[in-house]
Amino acid sequence: WSIEVTFEEAKRHLHVETTENWSQNAIERQIPFIYIAFSLIVVIFAKSMEQETIRIEQTPWYHKTEITYADVITHVRKKLLRDLINYDPILNARVHKKTCEIIEILISLSAIAA
């Protein structure tokens, strides 16, 4: 079952079926690269789970009980954005609470999985 879920998630989030290539060689190079990226995102997420609590994104119309790939990719995007600007919400909370709230909102909006 998990292999079918992997292919479905790759189609939905990584757009595997919608690649536009001009040659068979390009297809043979691009698809493995997409799955490598998929795997790296999962590894980064797994490492994050060891260090922090992961929040499952909820919506009013759909309540999830398990983490989805959309949650994984959103969390990894947030982590990478925080690392990019060297932002630690716990350490920076003492600086200025309103600024930290604005940065968290911007990070969350930037990281929403498409």
N, C-alpha and C positions, 0 to 999 in steps of 0.2 A: 504493500500500500504506500509506503513512504516514497518510492520512486515515482509513482503517479502524482503524488502531491508536489514533489520537486519539479516535475515537468510543468504542472499547472501553475505553480508559483513563478517559474522561469518565464512562462508565456505571459502571465499577468503583469509581473513587476519588471522583468528584464527585456520584455518585448522580443523574445527569441524568434517568433514566427514572422515578425514584421521587419526583419533586417533587409536592407536593400543593397545587394551586392551585384557586381557585374560579371563575376566569374565564380566557378566552382571552388577555386583555390581560396578566394576571399571568404566564402561560406565556411570552408573547412578550417580556416584560421579564426574566424570571428566567434563561432558557436562555442568552441572550447574556451576561448577567452571569457565569454559571458559566464560560463559555468565556473571558471576559476574565480571571477569576481563574486559570484553568488556564494561560493565556498568561503572566500575571505571575509565577506560580510558576516556570515554565520560564525566564523572563528572569532572575529572581533567582538561580536555580541556575546559569545560564550565566555570570553575572557572578562567582559564587563560584568556578567552575571556573578562571577566569583568575587567581585569587589563592591558591588552595589545592588540595591533592590531595583528591579525593573518594573515600571508601571505599564500596565496594559491600557492602551488608549481605548476609551469607551465612547460610544455615541448614544444619544437618547433612544434611537430606534434599533440598535443592535448591541446586545450585551454578550461579550465574549468571555469564555471561561479559560481559554488557553491563549498563549502568545501566537500571533500569526506572523507571517513574513513581513507584512506591512508594519507591524510593531517593531520587528527586528531592524528593518531598514531605517525607520524613523529614529530609533534609538541610536543607531550607528551614525546617522547624519548629525544628530544633536551632539554626540560625543566628538565627532571630527570637527564640527564648528566650534565647540568649546575649546578643544585643543588648539585649533587654529588661532583663536584670539586669546589663548591662555586664560580662560575664564573658569574660575571655580566658584560656584554659587555659595558654598559654605564660607570660604575665606573672604570673598568679596562682599558678603552680606553686611559686614561691619562698615564698609566704606560708605555706601549710600543705598538705603533700601529701595528707593524708587528707581534708581539707575539699574540695580540688579533685576528688578521686576521687568523693566523695559527690555533688558538684554535677554532675559529668559523668554519673553514673548516673541522677540525677533528670532531667536534660535528655534523656538517651537514652530513658528510659521514657516521658517526656511526649511525645516526638516520634515515637514509633512510629506508622507509617501504619496506619490502621484497615482 
